[in-house]
Amino acid sequence: MKLKFYCYILSNKNRTTLYVGYTSDLAKRIEAHKKGIRALFTKKYNVTELVYFEEFTNIDLARNREKQLKNWHKEWKWNLIKNSNPNLKH
């Protein structure tokens, strides 16, 4: 079984804040964000809703994608999110 890695974007309920991260266990990491474990930023701003993710077979690709997305403007991130999830309310 090949390992999978993920680059993901979280938002808060009001859709005013975005968080970009990467992990090898998406479900476990999202749960950690919700519980505030190792997640100071997401805990402070209540950023716990998964709005977007990409899957990779290589951790370096996931990490590089995270770095790329972190440098994007917020509007570009929202466009990416809406293209894959058009029913998401912004």
N, CA, C and O atoms as CSV, one atom per row, in Angstrom:
chain,resi,resn,atom,element,x,y,z
A,1,MET,N,N,0.837,-1.183,0.000
A,1,MET,CA,C,0.000,0.000,0.000
A,1,MET,C,C,0.883,1.247,0.000
A,1,MET,O,O,1.769,1.397,0.841
A,2,LYS,N,N,0.627,2.130,-0.949
A,2,LYS,CA,C,1.399,3.362,-1.038
A,2,LYS,C,C,0.883,4.382,-0.033
A,2,LYS,O,O,-0.319,4.514,0.194
A,3,LEU,N,N,1.826,5.092,0.558
A,3,LEU,CA,C,1.440,6.181,1.451
A,3,LEU,C,C,0.857,7.325,0.636
A,3,LEU,O,O,1.253,7.566,-0.505
A,4,LYS,N,N,-0.080,8.015,1.239
A,4,LYS,CA,C,-0.671,9.190,0.617
A,4,LYS,C,C,-0.369,10.401,1.491
A,4,LYS,O,O,-0.302,10.307,2.717
A,5,PHE,N,N,-0.193,11.515,0.842
A,5,PHE,CA,C,0.060,12.769,1.532
A,5,PHE,C,C,-0.929,13.797,1.003
A,5,PHE,O,O,-1.392,13.696,-0.133
A,6,TYR,N,N,-1.243,14.765,1.813
A,6,TYR,CA,C,-2.278,15.725,1.464
A,6,TYR,C,C,-1.826,17.153,1.730
A,6,TYR,O,O,-1.156,17.436,2.723
A,7,CYS,N,N,-2.202,18.036,0.831
A,7,CYS,CA,C,-2.129,19.467,1.066
A,7,CYS,C,C,-3.586,19.891,1.211
A,7,CYS,O,O,-4.428,19.500,0.402
A,8,TYR,N,N,-3.888,20.682,2.225
A,8,TYR,CA,C,-5.291,20.986,2.503
A,8,TYR,C,C,-5.472,22.441,2.901
A,8,TYR,O,O,-4.533,23.121,3.314
A,9,ILE,N,N,-6.712,22.896,2.763
A,9,ILE,CA,C,-7.078,24.252,3.178
A,9,ILE,C,C,-8.270,24.152,4.116
A,9,ILE,O,O,-9.257,23.475,3.826
A,10,LEU,N,N,-8.158,24.839,5.247
A,10,LEU,CA,C,-9.250,24.939,6.213
A,10,LEU,C,C,-9.760,26.369,6.240
A,10,LEU,O,O,-9.042,27.303,5.881
A,11,SER,N,N,-10.998,26.532,6.665
A,11,SER,CA,C,-11.572,27.862,6.860
A,11,SER,C,C,-12.407,27.862,8.133
A,11,SER,O,O,-12.707,26.811,8.698
A,12,ASN,N,N,-12.772,29.051,8.567
A,12,ASN,CA,C,-13.680,29.170,9.700
A,12,ASN,C,C,-15.121,29.235,9.189
A,12,ASN,O,O,-15.345,29.292,7.979
A,13,LYS,N,N,-16.075,29.227,10.075
A,13,LYS,CA,C,-17.492,29.218,9.676
A,13,LYS,C,C,-17.877,30.459,8.873
A,13,LYS,O,O,-18.709,30.376,7.969
A,14,ASN,N,N,-17.283,31.607,9.194
A,14,ASN,CA,C,-17.604,32.856,8.497
A,14,ASN,C,C,-16.849,33.022,7.184
A,14,ASN,O,O,-17.069,33.986,6.452
A,15,ARG,N,N,-15.955,32.072,6.888
A,15,ARG,CA,C,-15.162,32.085,5.652
A,15,ARG,C,C,-14.288,33.344,5.537
A,15,ARG,O,O,-14.107,33.882,4.444
A,16,THR,N,N,-13.756,33.802,6.662
A,16,THR,CA,C,-12.914,34.993,6.655
A,16,THR,C,C,-11.426,34.671,6.779
A,16,THR,O,O,-10.580,35.512,6.476
A,17,THR,N,N,-11.110,33.470,7.219
A,17,THR,CA,C,-9.718,33.083,7.433
A,17,THR,C,C,-9.459,31.733,6.781
A,17,THR,O,O,-10.292,30.828,6.840
A,18,LEU,N,N,-8.285,31.612,6.155
A,18,LEU,CA,C,-7.867,30.357,5.540
A,18,LEU,C,C,-6.563,29.885,6.174
A,18,LEU,O,O,-5.725,30.685,6.589
A,19,TYR,N,N,-6.417,28.572,6.237
A,19,TYR,CA,C,-5.190,27.949,6.735
A,19,TYR,C,C,-4.786,26.869,5.742
A,19,TYR,O,O,-5.616,26.061,5.325
A,20,VAL,N,N,-3.517,26.857,5.365
A,20,VAL,CA,C,-2.984,25.852,4.439
A,20,VAL,C,C,-1.994,24.982,5.190
A,20,VAL,O,O,-1.137,25.488,5.913
A,21,GLY,N,N,-2.115,23.661,5.017
A,21,GLY,CA,C,-1.196,22.740,5.664
A,21,GLY,C,C,-0.993,21.494,4.823
A,21,GLY,O,O,-1.606,21.340,3.767
A,22,TYR,N,N,-0.122,20.595,5.300
A,22,TYR,CA,C,0.055,19.306,4.643
A,22,TYR,C,C,0.237,18.239,5.706
A,22,TYR,O,O,0.674,18.529,6.820
A,23,THR,N,N,-0.102,16.996,5.359
A,23,THR,CA,C,-0.076,15.907,6.320
A,23,THR,C,C,-0.083,14.560,5.593
A,23,THR,O,O,-0.347,14.483,4.393
A,24,SER,N,N,0.208,13.521,6.339
A,24,SER,CA,C,0.106,12.167,5.779
A,24,SER,C,C,-1.178,11.476,6.233
A,24,SER,O,O,-1.515,10.407,5.725
A,25,ASP,N,N,-1.891,12.070,7.176
A,25,ASP,CA,C,-3.145,11.495,7.674
A,25,ASP,C,C,-4.162,12.623,7.811
A,25,ASP,O,O,-4.246,13.272,8.853
A,26,LEU,N,N,-4.920,12.845,6.770
A,26,LEU,CA,C,-5.821,13.996,6.717
A,26,LEU,C,C,-6.882,13.959,7.811
A,26,LEU,O,O,-7.103,14.961,8.492
A,27,ALA,N,N,-7.535,12.824,7.985
A,27,ALA,CA,C,-8.601,12.733,8.993
A,27,ALA,C,C,-8.057,13.013,10.398
A,27,ALA,O,O,-8.674,13.746,11.172
A,28,LYS,N,N,-6.923,12.437,10.716
A,28,LYS,CA,C,-6.317,12.633,12.043
A,28,LYS,C,C,-5.894,14.092,12.240
A,28,LYS,O,O,-6.061,14.650,13.324
A,29,ARG,N,N,-5.351,14.699,11.195
A,29,ARG,CA,C,-4.894,16.088,11.307
A,29,ARG,C,C,-6.077,17.047,11.464
A,29,ARG,O,O,-6.005,17.998,12.242
A,30,ILE,N,N,-7.153,16.802,10.733
A,30,ILE,CA,C,-8.344,17.655,10.862
A,30,ILE,C,C,-8.901,17.549,12.280
A,30,ILE,O,O,-9.290,18.553,12.876
A,31,GLU,N,N,-8.937,16.344,12.808
A,31,GLU,CA,C,-9.409,16.139,14.185
A,31,GLU,C,C,-8.512,16.893,15.172
A,31,GLU,O,O,-9.004,17.480,16.136
A,32,ALA,N,N,-7.219,16.875,14.934
A,32,ALA,CA,C,-6.286,17.604,15.806
A,32,ALA,C,C,-6.557,19.105,15.739
A,32,ALA,O,O,-6.513,19.789,16.761
A,33,HIS,N,N,-6.835,19.617,14.547
A,33,HIS,CA,C,-7.176,21.036,14.422
A,33,HIS,C,C,-8.444,21.348,15.216
A,33,HIS,O,O,-8.508,22.359,15.914
A,34,LYS,N,N,-9.439,20.487,15.110
A,34,LYS,CA,C,-10.702,20.716,15.823
A,34,LYS,C,C,-10.519,20.698,17.329
A,34,LYS,O,O,-11.208,21.421,18.050
A,35,LYS,N,N,-9.588,19.872,17.810
A,35,LYS,CA,C,-9.319,19.785,19.245
A,35,LYS,C,C,-8.279,20.795,19.705
A,35,LYS,O,O,-8.028,20.928,20.903
A,36,GLY,N,N,-7.670,21.511,18.759
A,36,GLY,CA,C,-6.664,22.510,19.106
A,36,GLY,C,C,-5.316,21.922,19.467
A,36,GLY,O,O,-4.525,22.568,20.154
A,37,ILE,N,N,-5.040,20.701,19.014
A,37,ILE,CA,C,-3.778,20.040,19.311
A,37,ILE,C,C,-2.745,20.443,18.266
A,37,ILE,O,O,-2.977,20.271,17.070
A,38,ARG,N,N,-1.610,20.975,18.705
A,38,ARG,CA,C,-0.534,21.421,17.811
A,38,ARG,C,C,-1.069,22.347,16.726
A,38,ARG,O,O,-0.648,22.248,15.573
A,39,ALA,N,N,-1.955,23.215,17.060
A,39,ALA,CA,C,-2.595,24.059,16.053
A,39,ALA,C,C,-2.944,25.422,16.643
A,39,ALA,O,O,-4.120,25.756,16.793
A,40,LEU,N,N,-1.940,26.195,16.972
A,40,LEU,CA,C,-2.188,27.477,17.630
A,40,LEU,C,C,-2.998,28.439,16.759
A,40,LEU,O,O,-3.955,29.053,17.230
A,41,PHE,N,N,-2.610,28.569,15.484
A,41,PHE,CA,C,-3.317,29.489,14.598
A,41,PHE,C,C,-4.766,29.074,14.406
A,41,PHE,O,O,-5.677,29.892,14.538
A,42,THR,N,N,-4.976,27.795,14.092
A,42,THR,CA,C,-6.338,27.337,13.830
A,42,THR,C,C,-7.196,27.381,15.087
A,42,THR,O,O,-8.402,27.614,15.007
A,43,LYS,N,N,-6.591,27.164,16.231
A,43,LYS,CA,C,-7.338,27.263,17.488
A,43,LYS,C,C,-7.722,28.716,17.770
A,43,LYS,O,O,-8.855,29.000,18.159
A,44,LYS,N,N,-6.774,29.629,17.574
A,44,LYS,CA,C,-7.016,31.050,17.831
A,44,LYS,C,C,-8.139,31.611,16.953
A,44,LYS,O,O,-8.975,32.383,17.422
A,45,TYR,N,N,-8.151,31.216,15.679
A,45,TYR,CA,C,-9.117,31.764,14.730
A,45,TYR,C,C,-10.265,30.802,14.413
A,45,TYR,O,O,-11.069,31.071,13.520
A,46,ASN,N,N,-10.347,29.688,15.135
A,46,ASN,CA,C,-11.406,28.698,14.965
A,46,ASN,C,C,-11.525,28.229,13.510
A,46,ASN,O,O,-12.619,28.155,12.950
A,47,VAL,N,N,-10.385,27.919,12.926
A,47,VAL,CA,C,-10.303,27.476,11.538
A,47,VAL,C,C,-10.259,25.954,11.538
A,47,VAL,O,O,-9.193,25.359,11.696
A,48,THR,N,N,-11.427,25.321,11.360
A,48,THR,CA,C,-11.508,23.867,11.509
A,48,THR,C,C,-12.278,23.165,10.397
A,48,THR,O,O,-12.387,21.939,10.416
A,49,GLU,N,N,-12.812,23.900,9.435
A,49,GLU,CA,C,-13.624,23.284,8.387
A,49,GLU,C,C,-12.791,23.040,7.134
A,49,GLU,O,O,-12.248,23.976,6.547
A,50,LEU,N,N,-12.695,21.785,6.732
A,50,LEU,CA,C,-11.968,21.426,5.525
A,50,LEU,C,C,-12.753,21.906,4.303
A,50,LEU,O,O,-13.906,21.520,4.105
A,51,VAL,N,N,-12.118,22.749,3.487
A,51,VAL,CA,C,-12.796,23.266,2.295
A,51,VAL,C,C,-12.121,22.816,1.008
A,51,VAL,O,O,-12.687,22.966,-0.075
A,52,TYR,N,N,-10.898,22.258,1.117
A,52,TYR,CA,C,-10.173,21.844,-0.086
A,52,TYR,C,C,-9.016,20.934,0.304
A,52,TYR,O,O,-8.401,21.120,1.355
A,53,PHE,N,N,-8.717,19.946,-0.547
A,53,PHE,CA,C,-7.500,19.163,-0.359
A,53,PHE,C,C,-7.045,18.564,-1.670
A,53,PHE,O,O,-7.841,18.366,-2.589
A,54,GLU,N,N,-5.763,18.279,-1.749
A,54,GLU,CA,C,-5.153,17.598,-2.880
A,54,GLU,C,C,-4.388,16.400,-2.334
A,54,GLU,O,O,-3.845,16.460,-1.231
A,55,GLU,N,N,-4.342,15.318,-3.096
A,55,GLU,CA,C,-3.669,14.089,-2.681
A,55,GLU,C,C,-2.377,13.903,-3.474
A,55,GLU,O,O,-2.337,14.155,-4.678
A,56,PHE,N,N,-1.317,13.456,-2.784
A,56,PHE,CA,C,-0.016,13.235,-3.408
A,56,PHE,C,C,0.545,11.889,-2.969
A,56,PHE,O,O,0.158,11.354,-1.931
A,57,THR,N,N,1.452,11.353,-3.760
A,57,THR,CA,C,2.124,10.101,-3.395
A,57,THR,C,C,3.525,10.365,-2.856
A,57,THR,O,O,4.243,9.429,-2.508
A,58,ASN,N,N,3.915,11.634,-2.787
A,58,ASN,CA,C,5.246,12.020,-2.343
A,58,ASN,C,C,5.127,13.190,-1.375
A,58,ASN,O,O,4.460,14.181,-1.673
A,59,ILE,N,N,5.771,13.077,-0.223
A,59,ILE,CA,C,5.668,14.133,0.796
A,59,ILE,C,C,6.267,15.444,0.312
A,59,ILE,O,O,5.781,16.516,0.670
A,60,ASP,N,N,7.318,15.370,-0.498
A,60,ASP,CA,C,7.936,16.598,-0.998
A,60,ASP,C,C,6.986,17.374,-1.899
A,60,ASP,O,O,6.965,18.604,-1.866
A,61,LEU,N,N,6.207,16.669,-2.695
A,61,LEU,CA,C,5.223,17.335,-3.549
A,61,LEU,C,C,4.143,18.019,-2.717
A,61,LEU,O,O,3.730,19.136,-3.028
A,62,ALA,N,N,3.689,17.354,-1.667
A,62,ALA,CA,C,2.670,17.940,-0.784
A,62,ALA,C,C,3.227,19.173,-0.076
A,62,ALA,O,O,2.547,20.195,0.021
A,63,ARG,N,N,4.451,19.081,0.413
A,63,ARG,CA,C,5.089,20.207,1.113
A,63,ARG,C,C,5.297,21.388,0.160
A,63,ARG,O,O,5.054,22.539,0.522
A,64,ASN,N,N,5.745,21.091,-1.052
A,64,ASN,CA,C,5.964,22.159,-2.033
A,64,ASN,C,C,4.650,22.824,-2.429
A,64,ASN,O,O,4.602,24.039,-2.621
A,65,ARG,N,N,3.591,22.040,-2.550
A,65,ARG,CA,C,2.283,22.606,-2.877
A,65,ARG,C,C,1.789,23.500,-1.735
A,65,ARG,O,O,1.212,24.560,-1.976
A,66,GLU,N,N,2.019,23.068,-0.498
A,66,GLU,CA,C,1.650,23.898,0.651
A,66,GLU,C,C,2.378,25.236,0.582
A,66,GLU,O,O,1.760,26.286,0.754
A,67,LYS,N,N,3.668,25.206,0.335
A,67,LYS,CA,C,4.449,26.449,0.249
A,67,LYS,C,C,3.930,27.345,-0.868
A,67,LYS,O,O,3.833,28.563,-0.715
A,68,GLN,N,N,3.597,26.715,-1.999
A,68,GLN,CA,C,3.068,27.477,-3.122
A,68,GLN,C,C,1.752,28.152,-2.751
A,68,GLN,O,O,1.577,29.347,-2.990
A,69,LEU,N,N,0.825,27.390,-2.166
A,69,LEU,CA,C,-0.483,27.945,-1.807
A,69,LEU,C,C,-0.376,29.013,-0.729
A,69,LEU,O,O,-1.139,29.979,-0.740
A,70,LYS,N,N,0.555,28.855,0.197
A,70,LYS,CA,C,0.729,29.871,1.245
A,70,LYS,C,C,1.155,31.213,0.661
A,70,LYS,O,O,0.903,32.262,1.254
A,71,ASN,N,N,1.798,31.177,-0.497
A,71,ASN,CA,C,2.228,32.424,-1.141
A,71,ASN,C,C,1.163,33.031,-2.042
A,71,ASN,O,O,1.335,34.144,-2.538
A,72,TRP,N,N,0.082,32.323,-2.258
A,72,TRP,CA,C,-0.996,32.830,-3.094
A,72,TRP,C,C,-1.799,33.895,-2.354
A,72,TRP,O,O,-1.853,33.917,-1.125
A,73,HIS,N,N,-2.418,34.775,-3.131
A,73,HIS,CA,C,-3.363,35.733,-2.571
A,73,HIS,C,C,-4.610,34.980,-2.123
A,73,HIS,O,O,-4.934,33.918,-2.655
A,74,LYS,N,N,-5.294,35.536,-1.153
A,74,LYS,CA,C,-6.505,34.901,-0.621
A,74,LYS,C,C,-7.543,34.663,-1.730
A,74,LYS,O,O,-8.197,33.621,-1.762
A,75,GLU,N,N,-7.682,35.626,-2.622
A,75,GLU,CA,C,-8.651,35.498,-3.713
A,75,GLU,C,C,-8.308,34.309,-4.612
A,75,GLU,O,O,-9.211,33.605,-5.063
A,76,TRP,N,N,-7.038,34.075,-4.877
A,76,TRP,CA,C,-6.622,32.939,-5.710
A,76,TRP,C,C,-6.980,31.625,-5.016
A,76,TRP,O,O,-7.432,30.677,-5.658
A,77,LYS,N,N,-6.772,31.580,-3.698
A,77,LYS,CA,C,-7.114,30.368,-2.944
A,77,LYS,C,C,-8.609,30.102,-3.013
A,77,LYS,O,O,-9.034,28.961,-3.197
A,78,TRP,N,N,-9.416,31.166,-2.863
A,78,TRP,CA,C,-10.867,30.993,-2.932
A,78,TRP,C,C,-11.300,30.533,-4.319
A,78,TRP,O,O,-12.224,29.728,-4.439
A,79,ASN,N,N,-10.648,31.029,-5.367
A,79,ASN,CA,C,-10.971,30.576,-6.723
A,79,ASN,C,C,-10.658,29.089,-6.884
A,79,ASN,O,O,-11.432,28.356,-7.500
A,80,LEU,N,N,-9.542,28.645,-6.339
A,80,LEU,CA,C,-9.173,27.234,-6.378
A,80,LEU,C,C,-10.216,26.394,-5.645
A,80,LEU,O,O,-10.653,25.356,-6.142
A,81,ILE,N,N,-10.606,26.852,-4.466
A,81,ILE,CA,C,-11.598,26.141,-3.655
A,81,ILE,C,C,-12.937,26.062,-4.396
A,81,ILE,O,O,-13.546,24.995,-4.467
A,82,LYS,N,N,-13.381,27.167,-4.935
A,82,LYS,CA,C,-14.679,27.203,-5.610
A,82,LYS,C,C,-14.710,26.368,-6.882
A,82,LYS,O,O,-15.756,25.831,-7.246
A,83,ASN,N,N,-13.562,26.253,-7.565
A,83,ASN,CA,C,-13.520,25.415,-8.770
A,83,ASN,C,C,-13.752,23.954,-8.445
A,83,ASN,O,O,-14.356,23.234,-9.241
A,84,SER,N,N,-13.286,23.502,-7.295
A,84,SER,CA,C,-13.472,22.090,-6.935
A,84,SER,C,C,-14.698,21.883,-6.067
A,84,SER,O,O,-15.174,20.756,-5.931
A,85,ASN,N,N,-15.214,22.941,-5.482
A,85,ASN,CA,C,-16.331,22.843,-4.558
A,85,ASN,C,C,-17.281,24.022,-4.806
A,85,ASN,O,O,-17.400,24.903,-3.955
A,86,PRO,N,N,-17.954,24.048,-5.955
A,86,PRO,CA,C,-18.736,25.231,-6.339
A,86,PRO,C,C,-19.914,25.568,-5.418
A,86,PRO,O,O,-20.377,26.709,-5.414
A,87,ASN,N,N,-20.398,24.615,-4.652
A,87,ASN,CA,C,-21.535,24.870,-3.759
A,87,ASN,C,C,-21.124,25.453,-2.414
A,87,ASN,O,O,-21.978,25.793,-1.596
A,88,LEU,N,N,-19.842,25.568,-2.185
A,88,LEU,CA,C,-19.364,26.119,-0.919
A,88,LEU,C,C,-19.708,27.594,-0.841
A,88,LEU,O,O,-19.453,28.352,-1.776
A,89,LYS,N,N,-20.276,27.986,0.255
A,89,LYS,CA,C,-20.637,29.402,0.425
A,89,LYS,C,C,-19.443,30.139,0.990
A,89,LYS,O,O,-18.848,29.728,1.986
A,90,HIS,N,N,-19.109,31.222,0.345
A,90,HIS,CA,C,-17.959,32.047,0.736
A,90,HIS,C,C,-18.389,33.266,1.504
A,90,HIS,O,O,-17.548,34.068,1.909
